[in-house]
C-alpha cells in the first residue's frame, strides 16, 4: 500500500491523496505524507476507519475489509 485516497469529512466529494509512510497496528496509527510536499501527518483509527486533521480540515480513510474465506464443505 503506497498511496491512499482520503475523503474530506466536511466537504463531500473532495479528496486528497497521501502516501503511507508507516502503519503501527499496535497504536492503530497511520503516518502519511502528502506527495510533492514536506507535510507529514497522522491518522488514528480502530482498524476500519482512520481519522485526522491537516490544516484545519478533517480527513478520513476507510480501510478495505478483508475478504472472507470461502467455507469448505466437508464430505
PDB file of N, CA, C and O in Angstrom:
ATOM      1  N   UNK A   1       0.858  -1.163   0.000  1.00  0.00           N
ATOM      2  CA  UNK A   1       0.000   0.000   0.000  1.00  0.00           C
ATOM      3  C   UNK A   1       0.904   1.225   0.000  1.00  0.00           C
ATOM      4  O   UNK A   1       1.532   1.532   1.013  1.00  0.00           O
ATOM      5  N   UNK A   2       0.975   1.920  -1.117  1.00  0.00           N
ATOM      6  CA  UNK A   2       1.812   3.113  -1.184  1.00  0.00           C
ATOM      7  C   UNK A   2       1.016   4.381  -0.990  1.00  0.00           C
ATOM      8  O   UNK A   2       1.356   5.207  -0.143  1.00  0.00           O
ATOM      9  N   UNK A   3      -0.041   4.545  -1.765  1.00  0.00           N
ATOM     10  CA  UNK A   3      -0.858   5.752  -1.656  1.00  0.00           C
ATOM     11  C   UNK A   3      -2.300   5.378  -1.361  1.00  0.00           C
ATOM     12  O   UNK A   3      -2.801   4.353  -1.825  1.00  0.00           O
ATOM     13  N   UNK A   4      -2.958   6.227  -0.581  1.00  0.00           N
ATOM     14  CA  UNK A   4      -4.375   6.047  -0.297  1.00  0.00           C
ATOM     15  C   UNK A   4      -5.083   7.357  -0.589  1.00  0.00           C
ATOM     16  O   UNK A   4      -4.455   8.414  -0.631  1.00  0.00           O
ATOM     17  N   UNK A   5      -6.376   7.286  -0.787  1.00  0.00           N
ATOM     18  CA  UNK A   5      -7.174   8.482  -1.045  1.00  0.00           C
ATOM     19  C   UNK A   5      -8.019   8.760   0.186  1.00  0.00           C
ATOM     20  O   UNK A   5      -8.835   7.939   0.604  1.00  0.00           O
ATOM     21  N   UNK A   6      -7.802   9.948   0.758  1.00  0.00           N
ATOM     22  CA  UNK A   6      -8.532  10.368   1.945  1.00  0.00           C
ATOM     23  C   UNK A   6      -9.747  11.178   1.526  1.00  0.00           C
ATOM     24  O   UNK A   6      -9.690  11.950   0.569  1.00  0.00           O
ATOM     25  N   UNK A   7     -10.839  11.000   2.243  1.00  0.00           N
ATOM     26  CA  UNK A   7     -12.046  11.794   1.997  1.00  0.00           C
ATOM     27  C   UNK A   7     -12.076  12.951   2.989  1.00  0.00           C
ATOM     28  O   UNK A   7     -11.697  12.797   4.150  1.00  0.00           O
ATOM     29  N   UNK A   8     -12.526  14.099   2.526  1.00  0.00           N
ATOM     30  CA  UNK A   8     -12.694  15.265   3.389  1.00  0.00           C
ATOM     31  C   UNK A   8     -14.001  15.090   4.148  1.00  0.00           C
ATOM     32  O   UNK A   8     -15.058  14.954   3.531  1.00  0.00           O
ATOM     33  N   UNK A   9     -13.948  15.091   5.481  1.00  0.00           N
ATOM     34  CA  UNK A   9     -15.127  14.839   6.308  1.00  0.00           C
ATOM     35  C   UNK A   9     -16.178  15.936   6.199  1.00  0.00           C
ATOM     36  O   UNK A   9     -17.359  15.677   6.428  1.00  0.00           O
ATOM     37  N   UNK A  10     -15.773  17.153   5.855  1.00  0.00           N
ATOM     38  CA  UNK A  10     -16.702  18.281   5.828  1.00  0.00           C
ATOM     39  C   UNK A  10     -17.108  18.716   4.426  1.00  0.00           C
ATOM     40  O   UNK A  10     -18.049  19.493   4.266  1.00  0.00           O
ATOM     41  N   UNK A  11     -16.413  18.226   3.422  1.00  0.00           N
ATOM     42  CA  UNK A  11     -16.690  18.639   2.041  1.00  0.00           C
ATOM     43  C   UNK A  11     -16.888  17.394   1.182  1.00  0.00           C
ATOM     44  O   UNK A  11     -15.932  16.818   0.664  1.00  0.00           O
ATOM     45  N   UNK A  12     -18.121  17.002   1.047  1.00  0.00           N
ATOM     46  CA  UNK A  12     -18.458  15.783   0.310  1.00  0.00           C
ATOM     47  C   UNK A  12     -17.890  15.823  -1.110  1.00  0.00           C
ATOM     48  O   UNK A  12     -18.030  16.814  -1.828  1.00  0.00           O
ATOM     49  N   UNK A  13     -17.254  14.733  -1.489  1.00  0.00           N
ATOM     50  CA  UNK A  13     -16.701  14.624  -2.828  1.00  0.00           C
ATOM     51  C   UNK A  13     -15.270  15.111  -2.967  1.00  0.00           C
ATOM     52  O   UNK A  13     -14.624  14.836  -3.978  1.00  0.00           O
ATOM     53  N   UNK A  14     -14.759  15.831  -1.969  1.00  0.00           N
ATOM     54  CA  UNK A  14     -13.374  16.304  -2.032  1.00  0.00           C
ATOM     55  C   UNK A  14     -12.453  15.271  -1.399  1.00  0.00           C
ATOM     56  O   UNK A  14     -12.752  14.710  -0.344  1.00  0.00           O
ATOM     57  N   UNK A  15     -11.331  15.032  -2.062  1.00  0.00           N
ATOM     58  CA  UNK A  15     -10.387  14.031  -1.591  1.00  0.00           C
ATOM     59  C   UNK A  15      -8.973  14.582  -1.612  1.00  0.00           C
ATOM     60  O   UNK A  15      -8.701  15.640  -2.179  1.00  0.00           O
ATOM     61  N   UNK A  16      -8.082  13.833  -0.976  1.00  0.00           N
ATOM     62  CA  UNK A  16      -6.667  14.156  -1.006  1.00  0.00           C
ATOM     63  C   UNK A  16      -5.898  12.838  -1.036  1.00  0.00           C
ATOM     64  O   UNK A  16      -6.229  11.905  -0.304  1.00  0.00           O
ATOM     65  N   UNK A  17      -4.889  12.765  -1.870  1.00  0.00           N
ATOM     66  CA  UNK A  17      -4.042  11.581  -1.941  1.00  0.00           C
ATOM     67  C   UNK A  17      -2.883  11.736  -0.971  1.00  0.00           C
ATOM     68  O   UNK A  17      -2.271  12.800  -0.884  1.00  0.00           O
ATOM     69  N   UNK A  18      -2.587  10.672  -0.245  1.00  0.00           N
ATOM     70  CA  UNK A  18      -1.474  10.690   0.700  1.00  0.00           C
ATOM     71  C   UNK A  18      -0.679   9.394   0.556  1.00  0.00           C
ATOM     72  O   UNK A  18      -1.223   8.352   0.192  1.00  0.00           O
ATOM     73  N   UNK A  19       0.609   9.480   0.845  1.00  0.00           N
ATOM     74  CA  UNK A  19       1.490   8.316   0.768  1.00  0.00           C
ATOM     75  C   UNK A  19       1.684   7.759   2.176  1.00  0.00           C
ATOM     76  O   UNK A  19       1.992   8.502   3.108  1.00  0.00           O
ATOM     77  N   UNK A  20       1.504   6.457   2.322  1.00  0.00           N
ATOM     78  CA  UNK A  20       1.663   5.811   3.620  1.00  0.00           C
ATOM     79  C   UNK A  20       3.158   5.656   3.923  1.00  0.00           C
ATOM     80  O   UNK A  20       3.903   5.048   3.155  1.00  0.00           O
ATOM     81  N   UNK A  21       3.569   6.212   5.044  1.00  0.00           N
ATOM     82  CA  UNK A  21       4.948   6.091   5.497  1.00  0.00           C
ATOM     83  C   UNK A  21       5.075   4.875   6.416  1.00  0.00           C
ATOM     84  O   UNK A  21       5.995   4.067   6.284  1.00  0.00           O
ATOM     85  N   UNK A  22       4.126   4.768   7.351  1.00  0.00           N
ATOM     86  CA  UNK A  22       4.200   3.678   8.321  1.00  0.00           C
ATOM     87  C   UNK A  22       2.805   3.392   8.867  1.00  0.00           C
ATOM     88  O   UNK A  22       1.993   4.299   9.050  1.00  0.00           O
ATOM     89  N   UNK A  23       2.548   2.112   9.122  1.00  0.00           N
ATOM     90  CA  UNK A  23       1.326   1.684   9.795  1.00  0.00           C
ATOM     91  C   UNK A  23       1.724   1.012  11.092  1.00  0.00           C
ATOM     92  O   UNK A  23       2.453   0.020  11.086  1.00  0.00           O
ATOM     93  N   UNK A  24       1.253   1.544  12.196  1.00  0.00           N
ATOM     94  CA  UNK A  24       1.537   0.982  13.517  1.00  0.00           C
ATOM     95  C   UNK A  24       0.256   0.318  14.010  1.00  0.00           C
ATOM     96  O   UNK A  24      -0.656   0.988  14.496  1.00  0.00           O
ATOM     97  N   UNK A  25       0.199  -0.997  13.881  1.00  0.00           N
ATOM     98  CA  UNK A  25      -1.012  -1.733  14.228  1.00  0.00           C
ATOM     99  C   UNK A  25      -1.301  -1.659  15.725  1.00  0.00           C
ATOM    100  O   UNK A  25      -2.459  -1.558  16.129  1.00  0.00           O
ATOM    101  N   UNK A  26      -0.260  -1.708  16.544  1.00  0.00           N
ATOM    102  CA  UNK A  26      -0.439  -1.663  17.990  1.00  0.00           C
ATOM    103  C   UNK A  26      -1.041  -0.329  18.443  1.00  0.00           C
ATOM    104  O   UNK A  26      -1.932  -0.298  19.293  1.00  0.00           O
ATOM    105  N   UNK A  27      -0.549   0.764  17.870  1.00  0.00           N
ATOM    106  CA  UNK A  27      -1.043   2.096  18.229  1.00  0.00           C
ATOM    107  C   UNK A  27      -2.259   2.507  17.396  1.00  0.00           C
ATOM    108  O   UNK A  27      -2.875   3.542  17.650  1.00  0.00           O
ATOM    109  N   UNK A  28      -2.594   1.687  16.401  1.00  0.00           N
ATOM    110  CA  UNK A  28      -3.701   1.979  15.470  1.00  0.00           C
ATOM    111  C   UNK A  28      -3.516   3.352  14.834  1.00  0.00           C
ATOM    112  O   UNK A  28      -4.372   4.232  14.923  1.00  0.00           O
ATOM    113  N   UNK A  29      -2.357   3.496  14.188  1.00  0.00           N
ATOM    114  CA  UNK A  29      -1.955   4.793  13.656  1.00  0.00           C
ATOM    115  C   UNK A  29      -1.360   4.634  12.266  1.00  0.00           C
ATOM    116  O   UNK A  29      -0.577   3.718  12.015  1.00  0.00           O
ATOM    117  N   UNK A  30      -1.738   5.536  11.367  1.00  0.00           N
ATOM    118  CA  UNK A  30      -1.155   5.616  10.027  1.00  0.00           C
ATOM    119  C   UNK A  30      -0.374   6.919   9.938  1.00  0.00           C
ATOM    120  O   UNK A  30      -0.924   7.990  10.196  1.00  0.00           O
ATOM    121  N   UNK A  31       0.898   6.837   9.577  1.00  0.00           N
ATOM    122  CA  UNK A  31       1.675   8.047   9.327  1.00  0.00           C
ATOM    123  C   UNK A  31       1.693   8.256   7.823  1.00  0.00           C
ATOM    124  O   UNK A  31       2.043   7.353   7.064  1.00  0.00           O
ATOM    125  N   UNK A  32       1.315   9.455   7.399  1.00  0.00           N
ATOM    126  CA  UNK A  32       1.149   9.769   5.985  1.00  0.00           C
ATOM    127  C   UNK A  32       1.970  10.973   5.569  1.00  0.00           C
ATOM    128  O   UNK A  32       2.281  11.846   6.380  1.00  0.00           O
ATOM    129  N   UNK A  33       2.314  11.003   4.293  1.00  0.00           N
ATOM    130  CA  UNK A  33       2.987  12.163   3.699  1.00  0.00           C
ATOM    131  C   UNK A  33       2.155  12.617   2.504  1.00  0.00           C
ATOM    132  O   UNK A  33       1.607  11.799   1.764  1.00  0.00           O
ATOM    133  N   UNK A  34       2.073  13.917   2.332  1.00  0.00           N
ATOM    134  CA  UNK A  34       1.380  14.473   1.177  1.00  0.00           C
ATOM    135  C   UNK A  34       2.394  14.530   0.033  1.00  0.00           C
ATOM    136  O   UNK A  34       3.427  15.188   0.160  1.00  0.00           O
ATOM    137  N   UNK A  35       2.109  13.843  -1.091  1.00  0.00           N
ATOM    138  CA  UNK A  35       3.068  13.820  -2.208  1.00  0.00           C
ATOM    139  C   UNK A  35       3.466  15.219  -2.677  1.00  0.00           C
ATOM    140  O   UNK A  35       2.649  16.139  -2.679  1.00  0.00           O
ATOM    141  N   UNK A  36       4.723  15.364  -3.069  1.00  0.00           N
ATOM    142  CA  UNK A  36       5.296  16.613  -3.586  1.00  0.00           C
ATOM    143  C   UNK A  36       5.348  17.739  -2.555  1.00  0.00           C
ATOM    144  O   UNK A  36       5.430  18.913  -2.915  1.00  0.00           O
ATOM    145  N   UNK A  37       5.300  17.377  -1.270  1.00  0.00           N
ATOM    146  CA  UNK A  37       5.427  18.363  -0.189  1.00  0.00           C
ATOM    147  C   UNK A  37       6.305  17.759   0.904  1.00  0.00           C
ATOM    148  O   UNK A  37       6.760  16.620   0.796  1.00  0.00           O
ATOM    149  N   UNK A  38       6.534  18.537   1.951  1.00  0.00           N
ATOM    150  CA  UNK A  38       7.245  18.016   3.121  1.00  0.00           C
ATOM    151  C   UNK A  38       6.276  17.778   4.278  1.00  0.00           C
ATOM    152  O   UNK A  38       6.707  17.579   5.413  1.00  0.00           O
ATOM    153  N   UNK A  39       4.983  17.795   4.002  1.00  0.00           N
ATOM    154  CA  UNK A  39       3.953  17.645   5.030  1.00  0.00           C
ATOM    155  C   UNK A  39       3.801  16.175   5.420  1.00  0.00           C
ATOM    156  O   UNK A  39       3.623  15.307   4.566  1.00  0.00           O
ATOM    157  N   UNK A  40       3.875  15.916   6.727  1.00  0.00           N
ATOM    158  CA  UNK A  40       3.645  14.587   7.280  1.00  0.00           C
ATOM    159  C   UNK A  40       2.592  14.728   8.372  1.00  0.00           C
ATOM    160  O   UNK A  40       2.662  15.655   9.180  1.00  0.00           O
ATOM    161  N   UNK A  41       1.611  13.818   8.409  1.00  0.00           N
ATOM    162  CA  UNK A  41       0.602  13.864   9.456  1.00  0.00           C
ATOM    163  C   UNK A  41       0.142  12.453   9.789  1.00  0.00           C
ATOM    164  O   UNK A  41       0.520  11.489   9.124  1.00  0.00           O
ATOM    165  N   UNK A  42      -0.683  12.347  10.832  1.00  0.00           N
ATOM    166  CA  UNK A  42      -1.079  11.044  11.356  1.00  0.00           C
ATOM    167  C   UNK A  42      -2.586  10.912  11.402  1.00  0.00           C
ATOM    168  O   UNK A  42      -3.299  11.855  11.745  1.00  0.00           O
ATOM    169  N   UNK A  43      -3.063   9.719  11.047  1.00  0.00           N
ATOM    170  CA  UNK A  43      -4.465   9.363  11.228  1.00  0.00           C
ATOM    171  C   UNK A  43      -4.525   8.281  12.294  1.00  0.00           C
ATOM    172  O   UNK A  43      -3.663   7.404  12.344  1.00  0.00           O
ATOM    173  N   UNK A  44      -5.535   8.343  13.141  1.00  0.00           N
ATOM    174  CA  UNK A  44      -5.743   7.332  14.172  1.00  0.00           C
ATOM    175  C   UNK A  44      -7.046   6.620  13.892  1.00  0.00           C
ATOM    176  O   UNK A  44      -7.988   7.223  13.379  1.00  0.00           O
ATOM    177  N   UNK A  45      -7.111   5.337  14.227  1.00  0.00           N
ATOM    178  CA  UNK A  45      -8.334   4.621  13.944  1.00  0.00           C
ATOM    179  C   UNK A  45      -8.492   3.341  14.721  1.00  0.00           C
ATOM    180  O   UNK A  45      -7.699   3.001  15.598  1.00  0.00           O
ATOM    181  N   UNK A  46      -9.554   2.646  14.362  1.00  0.00           N
ATOM    182  CA  UNK A  46      -9.884   1.392  15.025  1.00  0.00           C
ATOM    183  C   UNK A  46      -9.596   0.184  14.138  1.00  0.00           C
ATOM    184  O   UNK A  46      -9.972  -0.939  14.475  1.00  0.00           O
ATOM    185  N   UNK A  47      -8.939   0.411  13.020  1.00  0.00           N
ATOM    186  CA  UNK A  47      -8.655  -0.667  12.081  1.00  0.00           C
ATOM    187  C   UNK A  47      -9.565  -0.630  10.872  1.00  0.00           C
ATOM    188  O   UNK A  47      -9.194  -1.108   9.800  1.00  0.00           O
ATOM    189  N   UNK A  48     -10.766  -0.062  11.034  1.00  0.00           N
ATOM    190  CA  UNK A  48     -11.708   0.079   9.923  1.00  0.00           C
ATOM    191  C   UNK A  48     -11.701   1.497   9.361  1.00  0.00           C
ATOM    192  O   UNK A  48     -11.611   1.686   8.147  1.00  0.00           O
ATOM    193  N   UNK A  49     -11.794   2.485  10.234  1.00  0.00           N
ATOM    194  CA  UNK A  49     -11.782   3.888   9.811  1.00  0.00           C
ATOM    195  C   UNK A  49     -10.693   4.629  10.564  1.00  0.00           C
ATOM    196  O   UNK A  49     -10.563   4.510  11.783  1.00  0.00           O
ATOM    197  N   UNK A  50      -9.912   5.397   9.816  1.00  0.00           N
ATOM    198  CA  UNK A  50      -8.844   6.220  10.379  1.00  0.00           C
ATOM    199  C   UNK A  50      -9.217   7.678  10.136  1.00  0.00           C
ATOM    200  O   UNK A  50      -9.661   8.030   9.043  1.00  0.00           O
ATOM    201  N   UNK A  51      -9.040   8.525  11.143  1.00  0.00           N
ATOM    202  CA  UNK A  51      -9.395   9.936  11.027  1.00  0.00           C
ATOM    203  C   UNK A  51      -8.261  10.814  11.522  1.00  0.00           C
ATOM    204  O   UNK A  51      -7.442  10.397  12.341  1.00  0.00           O
ATOM    205  N   UNK A  52      -8.227  12.039  11.010  1.00  0.00           N
ATOM    206  CA  UNK A  52      -7.226  13.005  11.444  1.00  0.00           C
ATOM    207  C   UNK A  52      -7.482  14.346  10.791  1.00  0.00           C
ATOM    208  O   UNK A  52      -8.411  14.492   9.996  1.00  0.00           O
ATOM    209  N   UNK A  53      -6.658  15.325  11.126  1.00  0.00           N
ATOM    210  CA  UNK A  53      -6.829  16.668  10.606  1.00  0.00           C
ATOM    211  C   UNK A  53      -5.509  17.201  10.070  1.00  0.00           C
ATOM    212  O   UNK A  53      -4.428  16.841  10.536  1.00  0.00           O
ATOM    213  N   UNK A  54      -5.636  18.063   9.083  1.00  0.00           N
ATOM    214  CA  UNK A  54      -4.472  18.716   8.498  1.00  0.00           C
ATOM    215  C   UNK A  54      -4.905  20.095   8.034  1.00  0.00           C
ATOM    216  O   UNK A  54      -5.825  20.215   7.225  1.00  0.00           O
ATOM    217  N   UNK A  55      -4.263  21.120   8.528  1.00  0.00           N
ATOM    218  CA  UNK A  55      -4.571  22.483   8.108  1.00  0.00           C
ATOM    219  C   UNK A  55      -6.007  22.907   8.355  1.00  0.00           C
ATOM    220  O   UNK A  55      -6.588  23.644   7.558  1.00  0.00           O
ATOM    221  N   UNK A  56      -6.582  22.441   9.462  1.00  0.00           N
ATOM    222  CA  UNK A  56      -7.947  22.822   9.801  1.00  0.00           C
ATOM    223  C   UNK A  56      -9.015  22.012   9.067  1.00  0.00           C
ATOM    224  O   UNK A  56     -10.208  22.268   9.236  1.00  0.00           O
ATOM    225  N   UNK A  57      -8.607  21.055   8.268  1.00  0.00           N
ATOM    226  CA  UNK A  57      -9.569  20.203   7.561  1.00  0.00           C
ATOM    227  C   UNK A  57      -9.484  18.788   8.118  1.00  0.00           C
ATOM    228  O   UNK A  57      -8.395  18.299   8.422  1.00  0.00           O
ATOM    229  N   UNK A  58     -10.616  18.142   8.248  1.00  0.00           N
ATOM    230  CA  UNK A  58     -10.686  16.782   8.778  1.00  0.00           C
ATOM    231  C   UNK A  58     -10.783  15.786   7.636  1.00  0.00           C
ATOM    232  O   UNK A  58     -11.529  15.987   6.678  1.00  0.00           O
ATOM    233  N   UNK A  59     -10.016  14.707   7.753  1.00  0.00           N
ATOM    234  CA  UNK A  59      -9.992  13.670   6.727  1.00  0.00           C
ATOM    235  C   UNK A  59     -10.240  12.312   7.354  1.00  0.00           C
ATOM    236  O   UNK A  59      -9.994  12.108   8.543  1.00  0.00           O
ATOM    237  N   UNK A  60     -10.726  11.390   6.547  1.00  0.00           N
ATOM    238  CA  UNK A  60     -10.851  10.010   6.994  1.00  0.00           C
ATOM    239  C   UNK A  60     -10.535   9.065   5.850  1.00  0.00           C
ATOM    240  O   UNK A  60     -10.603   9.422   4.674  1.00  0.00           O
ATOM    241  N   UNK A  61     -10.185   7.844   6.239  1.00  0.00           N
ATOM    242  CA  UNK A  61      -9.907   6.783   5.280  1.00  0.00           C
ATOM    243  C   UNK A  61     -10.494   5.499   5.829  1.00  0.00           C
ATOM    244  O   UNK A  61     -10.185   5.091   6.948  1.00  0.00           O
ATOM    245  N   UNK A  62     -11.342   4.865   5.037  1.00  0.00           N
ATOM    246  CA  UNK A  62     -11.921   3.589   5.425  1.00  0.00           C
ATOM    247  C   UNK A  62     -11.059   2.470   4.851  1.00  0.00           C
ATOM    248  O   UNK A  62     -10.931   2.326   3.635  1.00  0.00           O
ATOM    249  N   UNK A  63     -10.472   1.685   5.746  1.00  0.00           N
ATOM    250  CA  UNK A  63      -9.618   0.575   5.326  1.00  0.00           C
ATOM    251  C   UNK A  63     -10.463  -0.470   4.600  1.00  0.00           C
ATOM    252  O   UNK A  63     -11.603  -0.729   4.985  1.00  0.00           O
ATOM    253  N   UNK A  64      -9.901  -1.067   3.553  1.00  0.00           N
ATOM    254  CA  UNK A  64     -10.660  -2.111   2.860  1.00  0.00           C
ATOM    255  C   UNK A  64     -10.902  -3.295   3.792  1.00  0.00           C
ATOM    256  O   UNK A  64     -10.033  -3.678   4.575  1.00  0.00           O
ATOM    257  N   UNK A  65     -12.075  -3.851   3.692  1.00  0.00           N
ATOM    258  CA  UNK A  65     -12.402  -5.017   4.522  1.00  0.00           C
ATOM    259  C   UNK A  65     -11.784  -6.260   3.917  1.00  0.00           C
ATOM    260  O   UNK A  65     -11.723  -6.419   2.698  1.00  0.00           O
ATOM    261  N   UNK A  66     -11.333  -7.129   4.785  1.00  0.00           N
ATOM    262  CA  UNK A  66     -10.755  -8.397   4.324  1.00  0.00           C
ATOM    263  C   UNK A  66     -11.852  -9.266   3.725  1.00  0.00           C
ATOM    264  O   UNK A  66     -12.960  -9.340   4.257  1.00  0.00           O
ATOM    265  N   UNK A  67     -11.537  -9.910   2.633  1.00  0.00           N
ATOM    266  CA  UNK A  67     -12.484 -10.821   2.010  1.00  0.00           C
ATOM    267  C   UNK A  67     -12.601 -12.058   2.888  1.00  0.00           C
ATOM    268  O   UNK A  67     -11.593 -12.620   3.318  1.00  0.00           O
ATOM    269  N   UNK A  68     -13.821 -12.477   3.152  1.00  0.00           N
ATOM    270  CA  UNK A  68     -13.983 -13.675   3.955  1.00  0.00           C
ATOM    271  C   UNK A  68     -13.657 -14.902   3.099  1.00  0.00           C
ATOM    272  O   UNK A  68     -14.021 -14.982   1.925  1.00  0.00           O
ATOM    273  N   UNK A  69     -12.974 -15.832   3.711  1.00  0.00           N
ATOM    274  CA  UNK A  69     -12.596 -17.052   3.003  1.00  0.00           C
ATOM    275  C   UNK A  69     -13.833 -17.887   2.741  1.00  0.00           C
ATOM    276  O   UNK A  69     -14.737 -17.952   3.575  1.00  0.00           O
ATOM    277  N   UNK A  70     -13.872 -18.521   1.589  1.00  0.00           N
ATOM    278  CA  UNK A  70     -14.990 -19.390   1.265  1.00  0.00           C
ATOM    279  C   UNK A  70     -14.966 -20.592   2.191  1.00  0.00           C
ATOM    280  O   UNK A  70     -13.916 -21.181   2.446  1.00  0.00           O
ATOM    281  N   UNK A  71     -16.140 -20.942   2.688  1.00  0.00           N
ATOM    282  CA  UNK A  71     -16.222 -22.091   3.582  1.00  0.00           C
ATOM    283  C   UNK A  71     -16.115 -23.372   2.765  1.00  0.00           C
ATOM    284  O   UNK A  71     -16.731 -23.513   1.709  1.00  0.00           O
ATOM    285  N   UNK A  72     -15.331 -24.283   3.273  1.00  0.00           N
ATOM    286  CA  UNK A  72     -15.192 -25.571   2.610  1.00  0.00           C
ATOM    287  C   UNK A  72     -16.286 -26.496   3.090  1.00  0.00           C
ATOM    288  O   UNK A  72     -16.635 -26.513   4.270  1.00  0.00           O
ATOM    289  N   UNK A  73     -16.813 -27.255   2.173  1.00  0.00           N
ATOM    290  CA  UNK A  73     -17.842 -28.222   2.510  1.00  0.00           C
ATOM    291  C   UNK A  73     -17.155 -29.565   2.725  1.00  0.00           C
ATOM    292  O   UNK A  73     -16.492 -30.090   1.830  1.00  0.00           O
ATOM    293  N   UNK A  74     -17.324 -30.106   3.917  1.00  0.00           N
ATOM    294  CA  UNK A  74     -16.724 -31.397   4.213  1.00  0.00           C
ATOM    295  C   UNK A  74     -17.664 -32.495   3.755  1.00  0.00           C
ATOM    296  O   UNK A  74     -18.877 -32.414   3.950  1.00  0.00           O
ATOM    297  N   UNK A  75     -17.100 -33.507   3.152  1.00  0.00           N
ATOM    298  CA  UNK A  75     -17.922 -34.629   2.670  1.00  0.00           C
ATOM    299  C   UNK A  75     -17.648 -35.853   3.476  1.00  0.00           C
ATOM    300  O   UNK A  75     -18.241 -36.903   3.225  1.00  0.00           O
TER     301      UNK A  75
END
